[in-house]
Amino acid sequence: MTHVLHHFDAEYGRLPDLQVEAMWRHAVLHDPDAREPLLRQLVLRAASVIEDTVREQGTSAGFNEIDIKRAFDETAQRLMSRLRVDVQIKDIRAVAHQLASEVVADPERRRAPEQPRFATPPRPRLRLISPKERR
C-alpha cells in the first residue's frame, strides 16, 4: 500500500461508522477515487462480526483453525464485492453476519485436510560454536 492509502486509512479510522458509510455512499456516485479506501474501512469495521460468526458457527461445524481463517477471508472478500455493487445496504454488519453464516454452512466448501499431506520438516539441531572451532 502506498503512503497516501495509509494516510486515508488513518484518517477514515478516526471517523464514526455513520460518517464513513455516508462518505462511501457519496463516493460511489460522485468520487470513484475515494471509494476503495472507504470500502476497505467498512470491511475492517465489520471484521469483528465476521470473526465472531465464523468462529462460533465454524467451531460447532467442526472447522479447524485453517478452515476458520479461510472462511473469514472468503467472507471479507464477499462483503467487499457486495459493497462494490450494492450501495443500498442498510446494515453492513448484518450483511457481514449473513455472508459469514452462508460461507460456514456451504456444504461444498473445501475443508483443510486433517492430516498434513507432507511430513513436517525436521527441526534443526543447533549448537554453540566455541571460539576455537570458528577458525
N, C-alpha and C positions, 0 to 999 in steps of 0.2 A: 504494500500500500504506500502511496506517496504521502509526503508531508501534508499536503493540502487535505487529503482524505482523513488523516489523523486529526487535523485541526477541526474539520467538520464533525467528526465523531465526538470529539471532546466538547465542542460547543453544543451539539444536539443532546449529548448525555446530561447536560445540566438542566434541560428544559423539562417541564411536566409532560406526562403522556398525552394529554388532550391537545397541547400545543403542537407536539410533534405530529400527531395524527392530522391536525388541521393543516399544518405546513405540507405534509405528504399529499393530502387531497388537492391542495392548491398546486403543488409541483407537478402532479400527474397531468393536470390540464394546461398549466401555463409555463412551467420551467422544467423541462426534461433533464437538464444537467443536475438539478438539485434532488431529483427523485431517488437515485441509488443510495446516497448516504442516509437519507431519511428512511428508506426501505430497510436498510441494514439495521438502523436504530430500532425500528419497530420489531424486527425479528429478535434482536438482542433482548428487548424488553419482554418478549413472550417466551424467552428461553427457560425461565423458571417453571412456567406452566408446562412446557414440553417435557422438561426433565422430570418433574413430579409425575406427570401422567405416564410417561414411558416407563419410568422406574417402577411405579406401583402396579400398573397393568402388565408390564413385561415380566416382573418377578412372579406374579401369580400365573403367568402363562409359561413359566419355565425358562425364561430368557437368561442367558449368562451375561457377563459384563460386555462382551464384544457385541452381542445382539442388541443390548440396550444402547450402546454407543451408535451402532448402525441405525437403529430406529430413530434415535434423536437426530442424527444427521439428515436422514431422509425426511423427517417431519419438518425440520428447519428449511430444507430446500423446497418442499411442497408449499410451505407457508409463504416463502419468498415468491414462488411462482404464482401462487394465488393472489397475492397482494399486487403483483405486477399487472394483472388483468382485471381485477375486481376492486374498484375504488369504493363501491357501495357497502363494503363490510362495516358493520356497526361495532362489533366487539371482536377485536383481533385476538384476544386471549381465549375467547370461546372457540374461535375457529382453530386456534393452535391446539386446544384440548381435543377438539373433534378430529383433526388430522392425526394427532398422536394416537388416539384410540383406533382409528382406521388402520394406521400402519402396524400397530401391535396386533390387531385382530386379523390381519391379512393371512389367510391360510396358505397362500402361495409364497409367502415370504421365505427367502433363503436364509437358513439358520447357520450359525457358525458350527463347525464340527466339534463334537465332544472331545475327540482325541486329535491332537495336532498331527498333521499329515507328515511332517518331517520331525525327526528327533531334535530335541533341543541341543544347541551346540555345547560342547564340553566347557566346563568352567576353566578359565586359565589358571595355571599354577604359578603364582608369583612368589618371588623370594628376594630378599635383600642381597645386594652385592656389596661385599666389603671393598674398602679402598684398594686392597692388594689385588683383588680379582679384576678390577677395572682395567688394569694395564695389560 
